Amino acid sequence: MSTSELWSTRTTAPSVCTTQGAVDPVQITRALRGIDRALRCHHVGAPARLRCTGPQCLDGPMLAQANVAFQGAAVRVQVRIGRPGAEVARS
Protein backbone atom coordinates (compact mmCIF):
# COMPACT_ATOMS: atom_id res chain seq x y z
CA MET A 1 0.00 0.00 0.00
CA SER A 2 1.28 3.49 -0.85
CA THR A 3 0.65 6.68 1.05
CA SER A 4 1.56 10.22 0.05
CA GLU A 5 1.96 13.22 2.33
CA LEU A 6 3.70 16.55 2.70
CA TRP A 7 6.78 15.99 4.83
CA SER A 8 9.39 18.37 6.20
CA THR A 9 11.85 18.81 9.03
CA ARG A 10 12.95 21.95 10.85
CA THR A 11 15.82 22.33 8.38
CA THR A 12 14.30 21.19 5.07
CA ALA A 13 11.74 22.63 2.70
CA PRO A 14 8.39 20.84 2.55
CA SER A 15 8.50 17.97 0.06
CA VAL A 16 5.97 15.41 -1.09
CA CYS A 17 6.91 11.95 0.14
CA THR A 18 5.31 8.73 -1.08
CA THR A 19 6.00 5.57 0.89
CA GLN A 20 5.55 1.92 0.01
CA GLY A 21 5.90 -0.87 2.52
CA ALA A 22 7.11 -0.47 6.10
CA VAL A 23 9.13 2.75 6.20
CA ASP A 24 10.41 4.18 9.48
CA PRO A 25 9.73 7.95 9.78
CA VAL A 26 13.32 8.38 11.01
CA GLN A 27 14.54 6.99 7.69
CA ILE A 28 12.29 9.40 5.77
CA THR A 29 13.78 12.29 7.73
CA ARG A 30 17.32 11.06 7.00
CA ALA A 31 16.53 10.77 3.29
CA LEU A 32 14.94 14.24 3.14
CA ARG A 33 17.87 15.86 4.92
CA GLY A 34 20.35 14.19 2.59
CA ILE A 35 18.42 15.23 -0.52
CA ASP A 36 17.99 18.76 0.81
CA ARG A 37 21.75 19.09 1.48
CA ALA A 38 22.56 17.87 -2.03
CA LEU A 39 20.09 20.30 -3.61
CA ARG A 40 21.38 23.26 -1.58
CA CYS A 41 24.96 22.33 -2.48
CA HIS A 42 24.01 22.70 -6.15
CA HIS A 43 21.93 25.86 -5.51
CA VAL A 44 18.63 24.19 -6.40
CA GLY A 45 15.70 25.83 -4.62
CA ALA A 46 12.97 23.54 -5.93
CA PRO A 47 11.38 21.02 -3.56
CA ALA A 48 11.94 17.34 -4.27
CA ARG A 49 9.36 14.61 -4.69
CA LEU A 50 10.60 11.69 -2.62
CA ARG A 51 9.58 8.04 -2.84
CA CYS A 52 10.70 5.68 -0.07
CA THR A 53 10.28 1.93 -0.42
CA GLY A 54 10.57 -0.23 2.67
CA PRO A 55 12.96 -3.18 2.82
CA GLN A 56 12.03 -6.62 1.54
CA CYS A 57 13.37 -8.20 4.76
CA LEU A 58 13.60 -6.96 8.35
CA ASP A 59 17.24 -5.79 8.21
CA GLY A 60 17.33 -4.83 4.54
CA PRO A 61 17.97 -1.37 3.14
CA MET A 62 15.31 1.16 2.26
CA LEU A 63 15.26 2.58 -1.27
CA ALA A 64 14.92 6.36 -1.52
CA GLN A 65 14.30 8.01 -4.88
CA ALA A 66 14.12 11.79 -5.31
CA ASN A 67 12.77 13.61 -8.36
CA VAL A 68 13.27 17.35 -8.87
CA ALA A 69 12.91 19.79 -11.74
CA PHE A 70 16.21 21.57 -12.39
CA GLN A 71 16.64 24.17 -15.14
CA GLY A 72 13.72 22.71 -17.07
CA ALA A 73 14.94 19.11 -16.85
CA ALA A 74 13.67 16.29 -14.65
CA VAL A 75 16.47 14.91 -12.44
CA ARG A 76 16.27 11.67 -10.47
CA VAL A 77 18.57 10.42 -7.71
CA GLN A 78 18.23 6.97 -6.16
CA VAL A 79 20.03 5.63 -3.07
CA ARG A 80 19.83 2.65 -0.73
CA ILE A 81 19.74 3.57 2.94
CA GLY A 82 20.73 0.91 5.44
CA ARG A 83 19.11 0.71 8.83
CA PRO A 84 21.33 1.94 11.69
CA GLY A 85 23.11 -1.02 13.25
CA ALA A 86 22.21 -3.40 10.40
CA GLU A 87 24.80 -4.93 8.12
CA VAL A 88 24.18 -4.22 4.45
CA ALA A 89 25.51 -6.74 1.93
CA ARG A 90 27.91 -5.19 -0.57
CA SER A 91 28.31 -6.56 -4.04
C-alpha positions in Angstrom: 0.0 0.0 0.0 1.3 3.5 -0.8 0.7 6.7 1.0 1.6 10.2 0.0 2.0 13.2 2.3 3.7 16.6 2.7 6.8 16.0 4.8 9.4 18.4 6.2 11.8 18.8 9.0 13.0 22.0 10.8 15.8 22.3 8.4 14.3 21.2 5.1 11.7 22.6 2.7 8.4 20.8 2.5 8.5 18.0 0.1 6.0 15.4 -1.1 6.9 12.0 0.1 5.3 8.7 -1.1 6.0 5.6 0.9 5.6 1.9 0.0 5.9 -0.9 2.5 7.1 -0.5 6.1 9.1 2.7 6.2 10.4 4.2 9.5 9.7 8.0 9.8 13.3 8.4 11.0 14.5 7.0 7.7 12.3 9.4 5.8 13.8 12.3 7.7 17.3 11.1 7.0 16.5 10.8 3.3 14.9 14.2 3.1 17.9 15.9 4.9 20.4 14.2 2.6 18.4 15.2 -0.5 18.0 18.8 0.8 21.8 19.1 1.5 22.6 17.9 -2.0 20.1 20.3 -3.6 21.4 23.3 -1.6 25.0 22.3 -2.5 24.0 22.7 -6.2 21.9 25.9 -5.5 18.6 24.2 -6.4 15.7 25.8 -4.6 13.0 23.5 -5.9 11.4 21.0 -3.6 11.9 17.3 -4.3 9.4 14.6 -4.7 10.6 11.7 -2.6 9.6 8.0 -2.8 10.7 5.7 -0.1 10.3 1.9 -0.4 10.6 -0.2 2.7 13.0 -3.2 2.8 12.0 -6.6 1.5 13.4 -8.2 4.8 13.6 -7.0 8.3 17.2 -5.8 8.2 17.3 -4.8 4.5 18.0 -1.4 3.1 15.3 1.2 2.3 15.3 2.6 -1.3 14.9 6.4 -1.5 14.3 8.0 -4.9 14.1 11.8 -5.3 12.8 13.6 -8.4 13.3 17.4 -8.9 12.9 19.8 -11.7 16.2 21.6 -12.4 16.6 24.2 -15.1 13.7 22.7 -17.1 14.9 19.1 -16.9 13.7 16.3 -14.7 16.5 14.9 -12.4 16.3 11.7 -10.5 18.6 10.4 -7.7 18.2 7.0 -6.2 20.0 5.6 -3.1 19.8 2.7 -0.7 19.7 3.6 2.9 20.7 0.9 5.4 19.1 0.7 8.8 21.3 1.9 11.7 23.1 -1.0 13.2 22.2 -3.4 10.4 24.8 -4.9 8.1 24.2 -4.2 4.4 25.5 -6.7 1.9 27.9 -5.2 -0.6 28.3 -6.6 -4.0 
